[in-house]
Amino acid sequence: MSAYGSFPGSRPRRLRTTPAMRRMVAEYRLHPSDLILPAFVREGISEPLAISAMPGVVQHTRDTLRKAAVEAVEAGVSGIMLFGVPADENKDALGTAGTEPDGILQVAIRDVKAEVGDELVIMSDLCLDEYTDHGHCGVLDEHGRVDNDATLERYAEMAQVQADAGVHVVGPSGMMDGQVGVIRDALDETGHEDVSILAYTAKYSSAFYGPFREAVASSLQGDRKTYQQDPANARESLRELALDLEEGADMVMVKPAGPYLDILYRVAQAVDVPVAAYQISGEFAMIEAAAEKGWIERERAILETLLGIKRAGADTILTYWATEVAGWLRETR
């Protein structure tokens, strides 16, 4: 016995001594099924187009999207979130390409459904920003402002055509007031009661969306601060949460993930429905850039950020690394 008796009496380091010990006592674990792959498909291209700000991520052709879906299934990923990128000449003020049965997103949904069926949860971005020539998430009024209620009518149409194409889950991301309720009614009234809604409950107006604008060839003029949430506000997210649940959301989301782990924690503590978080393009790009310069260890950094999101309360995580990380996790099981 030392001069200090049994001091220290408690030694937490005993549970960190070996990799096997650390695995055994780990409180949180990532699993491939926790992950959802966001994927972009562009109209009218014959080869995938690299996204310069997102190394390794591309705008897919219809064929390469099918391949990516199969790879996701084989890796154990649970879902794929599809974003359509129309040709510039098909954009207009109302985003009509987003509600045409043969619009690029609806075609992509059918492609993926035909390729993998129900082996992957097929999810769709339900928003107008990719399809409008002004780049906003809704219809503009005569003063150039986003008209909330006119936009809801367009969202109802989008929900119907996406469901007709075979989607399992729609993800309304425009942050219009009342969007979940209108979409739920539209789905139910057209015989799509089984299509789920993943509500973008807390979607903040963030600087970290930058690379995404390239990914969807955004035509945005101005900003989205009048409808996306102010980064200064936290209680507001719980108000949005209550409204989305009341309107019929099946799952809820916090976006971005990393800068808003406090919001994610609050949401997860408040609900009994599945909670998602979206690790967005800027979060992805920062790690890839720092790793490319040798400043951080890429794999460790990726896994650490995902584990932090999981620890904060996410049941599922949308991440551009989904298939790659799922492969790592399967190798270490």
N, C-alpha and C positions, 0 to 999 in steps of 0.2 A: 504494500500500500504506500502511495506517495505521501509526501508531507501535507498534501492537500486532501487526504482521505480519498474518497471516491469521486472527487470533483474532476471533470463534470459528470454528474450522475446520469444525465441524458445525453446520448450521443447520436444525433440524427445521421451522422456520416456512416454509421453501420449499415444503413439501408442504401448506400451509394457505392458500395465497395467494388462490385463487379457489374458488367453489362447484364448478366442474368438477374442479379438482384434488382437492378434498376428497372428492368422490364417487369419483374414480378410485382413491384410496388407502385408502378406507374398509375397515376390517378386518371389520366386521360390518354386515349389512343386514337390515332387516325386510322380509318379503314377506307378502302377503295370506294365503298358504297356511300361514304360521306360526301363524295365529290361529284360535281356537275361541270361539264365542259361547255363553256360558251364557244360558239363557232359562227363564223361569218361566211355567207355564200353570196357571190356576186353574179349578177346577170350578165350574160354575153361574153364571158371570158373562156378561153380554151386551156389555159394553164393557170395554176394558182398564183396569186400575186402576193409577194412578201409585204408585210407591214413594217416599215422601217423603224418605227418607234417601239415595236414589240417583237424582238428577235425570236424567230421560230414560229410565229403566228402568221397565218395567211388569210387572204380572202379566197375561199375555196371555189372551185368549179363544182358543178353538180356531182361529177364523178368522184372528185377527191373528198367531197363532203361525205359521200356514202362510205368511202374507205375510212375516214376519220371516225364515223359512227361505229363501224365494225371494230376498229381498234379500241375504241372506248369500251365496248361490250366485252371484248377479250381481256381488257385490263381490270374489269370489275367496276368501272365507273357506273353510277346509277342513272345519270341523266345527261341530256344535251340541251342547251339553250340556244336556239337558232335566231340569228339576225340576218335579215335580207338586205342586200345592197343592190338597189335597182340601177339601171343605166341612167346617166344624168338626164338624157332626153325624156325619160319617163317620169321625172319628178314634176309635180305641179303644186299649186297652192293648197289643194285639198288632200294631197297624198293619195291619189286614187289607186296607185299601184299597190298600196297596202291592203286594198279591199277587193282587188280583182282576183277571181278564182285562179287565174294563171299568173298572178304576180309571183315574183321570185321566192318570197318566203313560203307561200302556199305550195309552190312546186317543190321546194326543199323539204317541207314537212312530208309531202307524199313520197318523195324519194327515200327519205330516212325510214319512214314507216314501212315502205316496201322492202327495204334492205334488212332491217333488224326487228321489225314488228314491235312486240311488246317487251323485247329484251332490254330496251333502253327507254327511260321515261323521256318522251319527246316534248320539249317545252318551247314556247315561242315568245319572242318579244312582241308585246302588243302595244305599239306606239307608232306615231306618225312621223317622227323626226327623220328617219331614214328616207322617207318618201316625199317629203315636202321640199319645194325649191327654196324655201326660206329657212329650213332646218329646225324649225320649232316642233314641239311635241303635240301641237294642236292646230286648229283652224284659227286664223287671224281675223279680227274684226276690222272695221273701217279705219280704226285708229292704229292698227298694227299690233294690237295686244292679243294675246291668246284668249280666245272665247271659250270659257270652260264648258258651257252647256252644249254649244255646237260641236265641240270636240267629243263630248260623250256620245253623241249620235254616231260619230265616225267610229269610235271605239266599239260600239255595239255591233256595227257592221264587220269590223275586223275580227271580233270574237267569233262571229258566225262563220266567216270564210276559213278561219284557221281551224275551227272545230270540224268543219266539213272536210278539211284536208286530212284530218286524222290526228291532230295534236292531242296529247294527254293533259297538258297543263298550259294555261296562258299566263303570261307575266306582264300585267299592265304596269308600265314604267313611267308614264307621263306625269304622275302626281297631280292629276285633275281631281277636284273635289267630287266625290260621289262615284268615281270610276268603277269601284268594285261592285257596287250595287247594280249599276246599269249593265255591266258585263254579265253579272250573275243572272239577271232577268233575261238578257238576250240569249244566253246559253240555254236556260231552262225553257224558254218559249220556243226554241227551235229544236228541241229534242236532244240537247247535249247536256243533260243533267249530270253525266259522269265526268265531264271535263272539269278539272280542278283549276282554282285560281291561286297563283302565288302572288300575293300583293307586295308591290314595292312600297312597303309601309313608311319606312324612313329613308328617303333618298335625298341626300344632301347636295347642294350646289357646290361642287368640289373642283379644285384645280387638278385633281388626279385623274379626271376624265380625258385629259389632253390626247393621249395616244388613241383612245377609242374614236375620236373624231376622224382620225385618218382611217381607222379600220372600217368605218361605215361610210366613208367618203362624204362626211357631213357638209351640208350647205348652210350651216348655222350663221345667221346674222344677229348680232347682239348676244345676249346671255339668257339664262333660264332662271334667273333669281326670283321672278314673280311666281313661280310654281314649285321649283325644288326648294328644299328646306334650307334655312339659314344655318351655317355651321355653328353659330353662337347659341343655338337653342337646343335644349334637351327635353324639357317637359312636353314640348310640342309633339315629339315623336310618340309619346304615350297617348296623346289626344288622337293622332292619326291612327294609332294602333286600335284604339277603342272603336273608331269609326269603321275601319276595315273589317274588324271582326263582326261588328253589327251588320255590315252589308253582305257578309257571307264569305269572307276570305277563308280558304282552306289551309294556307300556309302564309307566313309573313317574312319579309326580308328587310335587312339593314344594308345600305349601300352608300358609300364605300365601307369596307370592313375594318382595315387596320386603324385608320384615324378615328374610328367611331366605336371602339370596343366597349366604351362605357355605355353607349346607347344599346349596343347588342346585348350587354349584360342586363340592362333594365328591361328590355323587351322580353328576353328569355325568362326572366324571373316573373313576368306578369302574365304569361299565356300558357295554355295547355295545347296549343297547336304547334306543328313543326316550325322551326325558325331557321331561315337561311341567311347567309351573309355572302356578299359579292366582293371578292378580292379583285379590284378593278385594274384597268390597264396601267394606270400610273404606278400603282403598287408593284405590279409585275415588272414594269420597265425599270424602276429604280434598282430592283434587285439584280436584274439581268445586266444593267449597265455597270453597277458596282462590282459584280462578279467578273465581268469581262475585263475590268481593269485590275483584277486580282485583289481588290480591297476586302472582299468577304468570300467565305466559302459558299458557293452557290447552293449545293444540296442542303447543307445544314441551315442556311438562311431561309430557304423555301419551306422546309419542314417546320422550322421554328415559328414562322409567321402563321402557317396553317394551324399548328397546334395552339397558338395563342388565340386564334379565332374560335377554334373548337372549345377551348377552355372558357372563353367568355360567354359561351352558350349556344353556339351555332350547331344545329343538327346536320345541316348540309352546307357545303361551301362551293360557290361558283368560283372557279379558278382556271386560268388558261394553262396551268400545269397539270390539270386533272389526270389526263391519261398517263403522262410521264410519272407523276407521283404515285398513282395507283400501281404502276409497274414496280416502283421501288418498294412499296409496302408489301406487295405479294412476294417479292424476292426475300424479304426479311421475316416472313411469317414462319 
